[in-house]
Amino acid sequence: MVSWNKSFLLIVSIIIISLTTCMNSQDSTIYEVLKDHGLPMGLLPKGVKDFSLDANGNFQVHLDQPCNAKFENEIHYDKNVSGVLSYGQIDGLSGISAQELFLWFPVKEIRVDIPSSGLIYFDVGVVSKQFSLSSFETPRDCIAVQLSDLHLRDGMHILQALAKVS
């Protein structure tokens, strides 16, 4: 009987701790989540209010509208951004594109060096572009854009052509 009571108390304690952890993670902002994963808070623009994160690191961020933010290069954010978050990197990224030489390329992965080298890397499939990590310390203002304003498919066509050659 004593063994059953101990087991019951252990199970109840685990449930309470799990619920508390879930409640606390829902109170966090996406910016705090990024920081807790060794990434700069400025990877996402100002004003993100709605996001989800599961135990496997899968996340989704919902913006009011697509927008662009200016860093060393211009970065485009779709209305929905998603990926898999782990310490120091985001894999399987969708919803973020980077401009290079007037073309837009979808960013597939973002990572930082551990320990930090002061650089952040954006993988666009064929190449990896490096930026100063300090550029992404704080979330930037994001200017709303219409998808017709962008030439995102230009970079995508180039990536597809290069993939066929490789």
C-alpha positions in Angstrom: 0.0 0.0 0.0 2.8 2.4 0.9 4.5 1.7 -2.5 1.3 2.6 -4.3 1.0 5.9 -2.4 4.6 6.8 -3.3 4.0 5.9 -7.0 0.8 8.0 -7.0 2.5 11.0 -5.4 5.4 10.7 -7.9 3.0 10.7 -10.9 1.0 13.6 -9.5 4.3 15.6 -8.9 5.5 14.9 -12.5 2.2 16.0 -13.9 2.2 19.3 -11.9 5.8 20.0 -12.9 5.0 19.3 -16.6 2.0 21.6 -16.4 4.0 24.4 -14.8 6.7 24.0 -17.4 4.2 24.2 -20.2 2.5 27.3 -18.7 5.9 29.0 -18.2 6.9 28.3 -21.8 3.7 29.8 -23.1 4.4 33.0 -21.0 7.8 33.4 -22.8 8.2 35.4 -25.9 9.7 34.0 -29.1 12.6 36.4 -28.5 13.3 34.8 -25.1 13.0 31.3 -26.6 15.6 32.3 -29.3 18.0 33.6 -26.6 17.6 30.5 -24.5 18.6 28.5 -27.6 21.8 30.5 -28.1 20.4 32.5 -30.9 20.1 36.3 -31.2 16.7 37.8 -30.5 16.8 39.9 -33.6 16.4 36.9 -36.0 12.6 37.7 -36.0 11.1 41.2 -36.5 9.5 43.3 -33.8 5.9 42.6 -32.8 5.6 38.8 -32.9 2.8 37.9 -30.6 1.7 34.5 -31.8 4.0 31.5 -31.8 4.1 27.9 -30.9 6.9 25.6 -29.9 6.7 21.8 -29.3 9.0 19.5 -27.3 10.9 18.5 -30.4 11.8 22.1 -31.3 9.3 22.6 -34.1 8.1 26.1 -34.0 5.7 28.4 -35.9 5.6 32.2 -35.8 2.7 34.1 -37.2 3.1 37.7 -38.3 0.3 40.1 -39.1 1.5 40.4 -42.7 4.6 39.7 -44.8 7.4 42.3 -44.2 11.0 43.2 -44.9 13.7 44.3 -42.4 17.0 45.9 -43.2 20.2 44.3 -41.8 23.5 44.1 -43.7 21.2 42.8 -46.5 17.4 42.9 -46.6 15.5 40.0 -45.1 11.9 39.1 -46.0 9.5 37.4 -43.6 6.4 35.6 -44.9 3.3 35.8 -42.8 4.2 32.3 -41.4 7.7 31.3 -40.4 8.5 27.8 -39.2 11.5 25.5 -38.6 13.1 23.2 -36.1 14.9 25.0 -33.2 17.9 23.5 -31.5 20.7 25.0 -29.5 22.6 27.4 -31.8 20.6 26.7 -35.0 17.3 26.6 -36.8 16.9 23.8 -39.4 14.1 23.2 -41.9 13.4 26.9 -42.0 10.6 28.3 -44.2 9.2 31.7 -44.4 12.5 33.7 -44.4 14.3 34.9 -47.5 17.5 37.0 -47.9 18.3 39.4 -50.7 21.7 39.1 -52.4 22.5 41.1 -55.6 18.9 42.0 -56.3 17.7 38.4 -56.0 15.8 36.8 -53.2 16.9 33.4 -51.8 14.9 31.3 -49.4 16.9 30.7 -46.2 17.0 27.0 -45.3 19.1 27.1 -42.1 20.4 29.6 -39.6 23.3 28.8 -37.2 25.8 30.4 -34.9 29.2 29.0 -33.8 29.4 27.5 -30.3 31.5 29.0 -28.7 30.6 32.2 -30.5 32.9 33.5 -33.3 30.7 36.7 -33.6 29.2 35.4 -36.8 25.9 34.1 -37.9 25.4 31.9 -41.0 22.3 31.9 -43.3 22.3 28.8 -45.5 20.3 29.4 -48.8 20.9 25.9 -50.2 23.9 26.4 -52.5 26.0 28.8 -50.3 26.1 30.0 -46.8 26.2 33.8 -46.2 27.8 35.0 -43.0 26.8 38.2 -41.1 27.9 39.9 -38.0 26.1 38.4 -35.1 25.8 41.9 -33.5 23.5 42.9 -36.4 20.8 40.6 -35.0 21.0 41.5 -31.3 17.7 43.3 -31.2 14.5 42.8 -33.2 14.1 45.2 -36.2 11.1 47.1 -37.4 9.6 45.3 -40.3 8.0 47.2 -43.2 4.9 45.5 -44.7 5.2 44.4 -48.3 3.0 42.8 -50.9 4.2 39.5 -52.4 4.0 41.1 -55.8 6.7 43.6 -54.7 9.2 40.8 -54.3 11.0 38.7 -56.9 11.4 35.7 -54.6 11.0 33.2 -57.4 14.2 34.6 -59.2 16.5 33.2 -56.5 14.4 30.0 -56.4 14.9 29.5 -60.1 18.6 30.0 -59.8 18.8 27.5 -56.9 16.8 24.9 -58.8 19.1 25.3 -61.9 22.2 25.0 -59.8 20.8 21.9 -58.0 20.3 20.2 -61.4 24.0 20.9 -62.3 25.4 19.6 -59.0 
